[in-house]
Amino acid sequence: MGIRGMKRLGALLVTGVMVSAPAWASVGPAPGERREPPQAAFDACKGKSEGAAVEIVTPNGGTIKATCKTFKGQLAAVPEGAPPPPPQN
């Protein structure tokens, strides 16, 4: 591959990154939209009652103190200091 081919390949790669970057940035919840709790939050509250204090083990081995609260009919651990849920419409 000559210099021209290398330049074209480079331009193609740069263009591909520039086009795909906004698409990756849009992955996730919209501003103000809340995501579902992770499975670990539900697992931490199995067999517990609402208001029970629990700890969630993080992937890096740390722990987060949380409280079991009802989320869509199931108990899920909500970390201390988490923002309140949005009003139900």
ChimeraX attribute file (.defattr): number of C-alpha atoms within 10 A of each C-alpha:
attribute: neighborCount
match mode: 1-to-1
recipient: residues
	/A:1	6
	/A:2	6
	/A:3	8
	/A:4	9
	/A:5	10
	/A:6	11
	/A:7	11
	/A:8	11
	/A:9	13
	/A:10	12
	/A:11	12
	/A:12	12
	/A:13	12
	/A:14	11
	/A:15	11
	/A:16	11
	/A:17	11
	/A:18	11
	/A:19	11
	/A:20	10
	/A:21	10
	/A:22	10
	/A:23	9
	/A:24	9
	/A:25	8
	/A:26	9
	/A:27	8
	/A:28	10
	/A:29	10
	/A:30	9
	/A:31	6
	/A:32	7
	/A:33	9
	/A:34	11
	/A:35	9
	/A:36	11
	/A:37	12
	/A:38	10
	/A:39	10
	/A:40	13
	/A:41	23
	/A:42	19
	/A:43	14
	/A:44	21
	/A:45	26
	/A:46	13
	/A:47	7
	/A:48	15
	/A:49	13
	/A:50	14
	/A:51	15
	/A:52	13
	/A:53	18
	/A:54	19
	/A:55	18
	/A:56	21
	/A:57	14
	/A:58	10
	/A:59	7
	/A:60	6
	/A:61	7
	/A:62	9
	/A:63	12
	/A:64	13
	/A:65	14
	/A:66	22
	/A:67	21
	/A:68	24
	/A:69	21
	/A:70	15
	/A:71	14
	/A:72	8
	/A:73	7
	/A:74	12
	/A:75	23
	/A:76	26
	/A:77	30
	/A:78	27
	/A:79	17
	/A:80	11
	/A:81	8
	/A:82	8
	/A:83	8
	/A:84	7
	/A:85	8
	/A:86	9
	/A:87	5
	/A:88	4
	/A:89	3
